[in-house]
């Protein structure tokens, strides 16, 4: 039982050290920032392409319905 606890503790400790050494918090924040800032241009492109295929009004209504379902009515 003792080696299992020691091995588990070593795994947790090495994981935490690697997490800090790799600067994972900053990298995660950067990914979240770039994902958020790229969302508007991607939606614009999707609406434009869907507008060509299904009509501009239908694409806008469908996107609006999806977004209101995702974010709520407010």
SULWOFEN-V381428 format. One record per residue. SS is DSSP state (H for helix, E for strand, - for the rest). PHI is phi as a letter, one per 40 degrees, with the letter a starting at -180 (NA if undefined). PSI is psi as a letter, one per 40 degrees, with the letter a starting at -180 (* if undefined). Layout:
# SULWOFEN-V381428
ss,phi,psi
SS,PHI,PSI
SS,PHI,PSI
This chain:
# SULWOFEN-V381428
ss,phi,psi
-,NA,d
H,c,d
H,c,d
H,c,d
H,c,d
H,c,d
H,c,d
H,c,d
H,c,d
H,c,d
H,c,d
H,c,d
H,c,d
H,c,d
H,c,d
H,c,d
H,c,d
H,c,d
H,c,d
H,c,d
H,c,d
-,c,e
-,f,f
H,c,d
H,c,d
H,c,d
H,c,d
H,c,d
H,c,d
H,c,d
H,c,d
H,c,d
H,c,d
H,c,d
H,c,d
H,c,d
H,c,d
-,c,e
H,c,d
H,c,d
H,c,d
H,c,d
H,c,d
H,c,d
H,c,d
H,c,d
H,c,d
H,c,d
H,c,d
H,c,d
H,c,d
H,c,d
H,c,d
H,b,e
-,h,h
H,c,d
H,c,d
H,c,d
H,c,d
H,c,d
H,c,d
H,c,d
H,c,d
H,c,d
H,c,d
H,c,d
H,c,d
H,c,d
H,c,d
H,c,d
H,c,e
-,g,i
-,c,e
-,c,*
